[in-house]
């Protein structure tokens, strides 16, 4: 809810208006249908309470699926009270249902005879599909960006201001908690990777405490089990981008060439701060080397991880960076929570474990303990995600304004129908149809166009989004144009999951837009005078 009110003003006002309209439109539409179209008299107290309860529960489920973060849903409670009043009262609009079958007949007739109506349906379908695809792809990119942090660092990251020892005890305490699935320690530094004569590249070295289970077989090029360590050299993993470059045209790696690197020896060069041998004991940085065997090549699909990371057992890296240190040293603890655990609520438990551990085992003062950063992986990316969502909102706003051409097209087509079907309107009115019934014919027709168009748009958006990588491949083959480059967009493939919450909002907006486009033609139809039209018939 706080994120809603923190939006820029140019997005807050439209969002507020749309939210109010969405809440009351969805909440009261079935109420009016039941009370004034299906039933011609007030409902009993039992049935009123029954329908209010059913639709109140349905609305809560629907709004939760749409992404609502409201706790008590006070707006829906107010809608429920208004719904109960409408069910029970005998006051309200008297809707003439005598022309309902005539309205449906005319809708089908116009669809059959006026083929140009399909142009308006196509406009609604294409406009809504465009917005749905953009929202899904942009939202998928943001979700993939957030999940990459979770995949790399776990759900919660604990990082003290200085390196600390006895991390094994901290991990043991954390894993005793019912919410924690696993925890691992990380020690990192920068270095140079030497793969052969003249083949040297800068990398970031991660020493982790559970390297054998860090990556799944699907994320390893060979898929082999982690080998048993030996005394000759350590085993480690390297990112696929460290040892290979993707093809410029296809943006794909040559996995056969990459597999030949597995099992080769490599050397890492880094630096360690050691105490000098002179009288004052001045610390100095000395060059250190680590020999290891490449046990496997990691392909996570996240470019900035695969491009520059080398993974080693934390014990091997500790020997180089902190020689003579008997107890394990770590700079960060990465915590994976069990499925279904709320990471925000888990922060308090993790902080409690850390505070007791730091005070009892490390003997730290409170000011040092309080400076420890304990955040979720998503919180670490929150600033980037906020900017991404802002850009997505601006992009959808621009495409939404462009899509208003569909409203103008519906207006033009419906205006033409009203002008050419004056005789039909005059006959209906001369038979006793009220102005409201005549207006409802064209407004209802506009709603039908919006419903059919938005439904077709959802199908089209689903097909395009789920096959976006195939479409991108066709464009690359036919036109020689690579639209998605993993080195720029960070991920090896385009996210292709449909954002159904955004799709439903866009579909509802398309229906509303089609209805708005039919309002003026409906008003013109209401003002038609039968005597002037039928005078010479």
N, C-alpha and C positions, 0 to 999 in steps of 0.2 A: 504494500500500500504506500509505503514511503517513496518507492521508486516512481509511483504514478504521479505524486505531487511534485517530485523533483524534476519532472520533464520541463523542457523549454516551453515558454508561454505559447509559441506558435503551434506546438504539438499538444499542450495541455488542454486548451479550450476545445479543439475538435475532439480530443479523446474523451473529455468530460461530457460533451453533448452526445457523442456516440454511445458512451456507456449508459447515460440516462435513458436514451431512446431504446437501446438494446434491452435494458432491464425491464422497462415497462412494456415494450412491444412484445417480447417473448412471453412475459408474465401474464399479460392481459388478453393477448390474441385468442388463446383457447377459451378463455372465460367468456368473451363476447360471442364466440361461435356457439358455445353450449347454451348460453342464456338467451340470445336473440335470434339464432338461426335454427338450432335444434329444438329448444324448448320455447314455448310461447308464454310461459308464466313463471313466476318465481319458484325456485327450488325449495324443498323442505330443508329443515335445519340439518338433518342427517346427511343428505346428499351434498349440501353446501360445504359442510365440514369435510366430507369425504373427498370432493373434488379439490378443495383448497389444499388438503394434506398431500394428495397425489401429485398435483402440479408443483407444490412447494418443494417436495422431495426431488421431482424431476428437474426443476430449475437449478437446485443446488448441485446436482450431479452434472448438469450441462455446463454451468459456470465454472465448476472445478475442472472440467475437461478443457474449457477455454482458457484456463490459466489464472482464475481468480484466486487471490490470496486473502480474501476477507475471512475473518474468523467466525463472526456471528451472523453474517449476511443480513444486516438490518434492513437493507433495501428490499430484499425478498420477503421479509416479514411484513413490511408495509404493503407490498404488492398483495400478499395473502389477505390482509385485512380489507383492502379495497376489493379484492375478488369476492370475499364473503359478502360484502355489502351489495355488489352487483348481482350475485346469485339470489339474494333474499329480497331485493327491492323490486317493485313492479313499475318503477319509473325508468325510463330509458328510451333510446331511439327505437322507433317502430320501423323495422326494415321490411320492405315489401319483398317477399320471397316468390311472388307470382311470376316474376320475370327471370327466375334463376335458370330454368330450362331454356328459355329463349336466349339468355346471355350465353349459355354454353353452346347453343346451336350457332349463334353468330360468331363466337370465337373460332369454332371449327370451320365455319364457312369462310371466314377471313383468312384463316391459315391455308385453306384449300384454294381459294380463288385469288387471294392477294399474296402471291409468292414473295413479294418484296418484304413481307413481314419476316421471312427467314433471314433477310439481311440484317435486321435489327437483332434477331436471336444470335446470329453469327458474331455481330459486334459485341454483344454482351459476353458471349462465350470467349472470344479472343481477349477481350479486355480483362475479364476476371482470371482467365488462365495465365495471362502475362503477370498479373500481380501475385497470383498464387505461386508461380514458378520462382519469381524473384524473392518472395518471402521465404519459400522453402529452401532455396539455395543459400541465401544470405543467412537465414536462421541455422541451417545445417552447418555452414562454415563456422558460425559463432559457437555452436554446440561442440563441433569437432575441436575447436581451439580450446574450449574449457576442458573437454575430456582428455585432450593430450596432456594437460597438466596433471590431471588425476591419474592417468595411465603411467606417467613418468615418475611422479613424486608421491602417489598415494592420495588418500582423501584429506589427510591432515599432515601438516609439516611443522615440526618442532625444531627451531633453530635458535640456540643460545647466542649471546654476543661473543663468546669465546669458545674455543674447543674444550671438550670435557672428556673425562675418562669414565670407566666402568659402565659403558653403554650396554653391555650384556645384561646387567642387573636392571637397567631401565626398561629394556625390551621385555625382559621376563615379567616385570610388573605390569607393563602395558598389555601384554598378551594374556594376562590373567583376567582382564576385564572382558565381560561377556560381549561387549560391542566391538572389540578389536579382533580382526581376523589375523593380521600379521603386522609386524613392525621390523624395520631394517635401519641400520646405521649407514651414514654416507660420509665419506671424506673425499674432498675434491681438491684438485690443483691443476695448473696449466703445464703443458709440456710439449715436446717435439717427438713425433713418431717416426722412427727410421725403419723403413721396410726393405731397403736395399741401397745399392750404391747410387747416390744422388737423389734418392726418393725419400724426402723428408717433408713433413707437413705438421703444422700446428694443430694441436688437439686439446680437448679438456679431458682430464683423467678423473674418472669416478671410481673410488673404492667403495664397494657395497658389501654388506655382511651376508647377503643371501644370493650371491651371483648364480648359483646352480639352479635356483627356481625363479630368478628375476624375470625371465622371458619364456613365453610358451614356445612349443616346437614350431607353431605356425609363424612365429616372428624370427626364427632362425633359418638361415638359408639352407643349411644341411639338415636341420631337424634332429640332429644327434643328441644323445644324452650328454650332460656335462661330464667331461672325463675325470678320472680319479687323479688328484694332484700328485706330482712326484717331486723329488728333491732337485731335479735338474733345472727346472724352470717353472714359473707360475703359468696358469692358464688364464686367458682373458678373452673378452669379446670386443669387436670393433664394429662401429656403424658402417653400413654399406656405402654411404657417401664418403667415408674416409679412404676406402681402398678402391673405389670406382667412381666413374662419372656417368650420369645418365645420357643416353643418346640425345643429341640436339633436336632431332626431328620427332622421335617417338616419346622422348622423356622416360624411357624405360632402361633398366639396368641389364647388362649381359650377365645373367646368373651363372652361366657355365664358366665364364672367366673368373667370377667372384669365388666360386667353389674351389678353384685351384689355389687360392690364397689360404684356405683353411688348413691348419697343420703347420704352416710356416712359422719360423721364429721372427720376432720383432724386438726392437729396443726402444724404450721410452727414456727420454732425457728430461729431467726436471731439476728443480733446485730445492735445497733444504737449508733451513736456518740452524746452524750449529754453534755451540759455544767455542770461542777461540781458545788456544792453548797458552796465550800470553798471560801476564800477571793480572791485568784488569778484566780478563775473561770476556772481551768484546765479542758479541755475536756476529757471525758472518754467514753469507749465503754461499753454499758450495754446490757444485754440480753433482747430481746423482743420476744413475742409470738403473733401469729396471728391464731385465730380460724376461720375456714371456712368449708363450706359444699361442697363436690365434686358434682358440678352440672352435669358434664359430663366428659368423658374420650376422649382425642383427639388422633386420629390416622392419622397422615399426610403422613405416608409412608417413611419419612426421619428419619432414626434411631437415629442420634445424637440429633434430636429435640425431638422425642418421648421418649427418654431414660432419660432425666434429667431436663425437664422444668415443672414448675408449673405456671399457669396464674391466676392473680388476677386483680380486678379493681384497677387502679392506685391510686384512692382515698384511698383505704384501706391500700395499701402499704405505701403511703405517711404519713398516720397517725402514723405509727410505726417508720418510718425512720426519719421523720421531724415533730415531735410533736410541736404543737403551731404555725405551719406555716399556715397562712390563705389562701395564694394564692397557686395554684397548682404548683408542682415542677416536672420537668422531666429532663432526661439526654439525651434523643434522640427523634428525630421526624422521623417517617417513613412515606413516601409519596408514594401513589399509583397513577400512571398517567392513563389518559384515553387511551383507545385502539387506536393504531396508532400513539401515540405521541413518538417522538424521545427523549429518555431519556438524550442523550448527549446535545441536544439543550435546554432541559428543565432545565438543571443545572443553566444556567445564570439567568433565571427567579426566581428560588428558592433562589439563592444567593442574588438577589436584594431584595426580600421580607425579607429575614433574616437580611440583613444589616440595612434596614430601621427600622425593628422591634427592633433589639438589641440596636440601637442608641436611638430610641424614647422611647421605653417602659422599657428597662433595664438600659439605661444610660451607656452602656459599651464603653470603649475606643476602638479606631480603632485596636490597636495591638491585643486585645482580640477577637474582631470580626473576624479578618483575620485568627486566629488560628482555627476557626471552620471548621471541615471536612464536606464537602458537596460532596458526591460521589454517583455514581450509585451502586446498589447492586452487579452488575457484576464486577465493578472495584474493589470492596472489595475482590473478589475471583480471581482477574486476575493473581496473582502469582501462585496460585495452578493450574489454568487452563492452564497457559503457560507450566508448567511442565508436565501436563497431555498430552497436544498436542505434546510436544517433545517426550514423551514416545510412543505416537501413531505413530508418524512419523518414529521412529526407528523400531517399531514392523512391520509397513507396509513395510519398506525397507527390513527387514529380510525375511518376507513372499514373497515379490516381487522377491528377489534373488532366493528363493527356487522355485518360480513359473516359473523361466526361463527354468526349465526342460521341460516345454511344448514347448518352442521354439526348443529345441534339438530334441524332439519327432517329431515335424512337419518336421524338416529338414530331419530326418532319413526316415520318411514315404514318403515324397516327393522325396527324392533321390532314394528310391527304385522304386517309380512309374516311374521316368525318366529313370532309368536303364532298367526297364522291358517293357517300352513303347517306345523304340527307333524307332520301325517301324512306329507308329502313328506320331511321330514327323517328321520322314523322309518324310512320305507321304505329310504331311501338308506343309513342306518346299519345296518339289518338285512341289507342286501346285502353288507356287509363294508367299507363306507367308513370310513376312519379319522376321528378327530376333526379332524385337520389338514385333510383333504379337505373336510369339512363346513364348517369355518371359512373355507376358501379360497373356497367358493361365494359367501358373503356379502361377504367382503373383496374378492374379485374383482369382484363386482357393484358394490360401492362405488367401486372403481377405474374401472369402466366409466362409472358415473354422473359421476364427476369428469372423465374424459376427454371424454365427450360434452358435458357442461356447459361445461367450459373451452374446448373447440373452438368451441362456439356463442357463448361469450362473446367469444372473439377475433374472430370474424366480426362480431358486433354492435358491438364496440368499434371495429373498422376502419371500419365503415359510419358510425358516429356521429362519429368523430374526423375522417375525411376530409371529411365534410359538415357540420362544426360551424358554419361560417359561414353555410351555407344554413339550418340549423336556427335559428340566432340571428336570421336575417332573418325567418323565419316567425313567431318569437315576437314580434319587433318589430311585424310587420304585424297579427297577430291580437290581441295583448294590449297593444300600444302601449308595450312595455317594452324599452328598449335595454340589453342585458346587457353589451356590450363597447363601452366608450367609449375611443377612441384617446388622448384627452387625459389619461386616467387610467392606462391600461395601456401607453402609449408606442407601441404598434404599431397600424397601421391595420386589421389583420385578425387573427383568432385563429390562432395556429400550429396546423396541422392534420396534422402528420406523426405516424404511430404510432411509439411507442418500443417496438420489438420486443424488445429485451433485457429491459425491465421486463415486457412482456406475457408473455414465456416464463417468467419467474420467478413471476409471478402465476398463470399457468396451472398450473405445477407445484405451487404452494401450494394451489390449488383441488383438485387431484387428491389431495394429501396430506390436506387437510381432509376430503374426501369419504371417504377411506379410514379416517380416525380416527373419523368418524361411524358407520361400519359395524362398528367393533371390538366394542362391547358387545353388539349384536344377534348378532354371530358367536359370541361367548362363550356367550350364552344358547342358541344353536342347538347348540353343542357339548355342553352339559349336558343336552340332551334325551335321555330314556331311551325307546328303542323299545318296551320291554315295557309301559310305562305308557300309551303312546299307542295301541298296536295291540291292547290287551287285549280290547276289545269290538268289534274290526273283523271 
